[in-house]
Amino acid sequence: MAITSKEINLHQLDQELGGQGLCADFNDPQKKIITVADNSTVTQQELEAAIVNHIAEPTQKEVRLLNRQEGIVKLKELGFTDDQISALFNG
């Protein structure tokens, strides 16, 4: 088990450790708890080293959200109203 406040992309971190499975509790952003799955061969030292070296890449969901927010800003700059923007994004 490791505890960190660092930004973590759990899927990415798992792949960096060989894809053996990780479990996490991110309820407290300052004390994210990460554990290896049962039957994993990842050691405590490997987990801790991987977390130290980990640079979280944004998930696809985060990228879509950022792109949407940027799109809304651009549409507002072009003079679209909130109702028009809502209709475009929500069909």
C-alpha positions, 0 to 999 in steps of 0.5 A: 500500500502507498499513500500519496497526494500526487496526481495519479492516472490509475490506469496509466500507473497500472500499465507502467507496473505491467498491468497486474492490477491496482486498487485505489481510494481517492476519496481524500485527494491529499491521501490517495491510497493505492494498493496492488491487486491480489496475486500481483507480483509488484513489490512495495518498493516497485509501487512506491518507485512507480508513483514517484516517477509517475506523470499522470496523463489526462484521461480521455474523459478529462480531454473531452471536458477540456475540449468542450470548455474551450469550445464553449469559450470560443462560441461565446467569443463568436457571440453565441448565447447560452441557449444556443450553446446549450442547444448545440451541446445537448441536442 
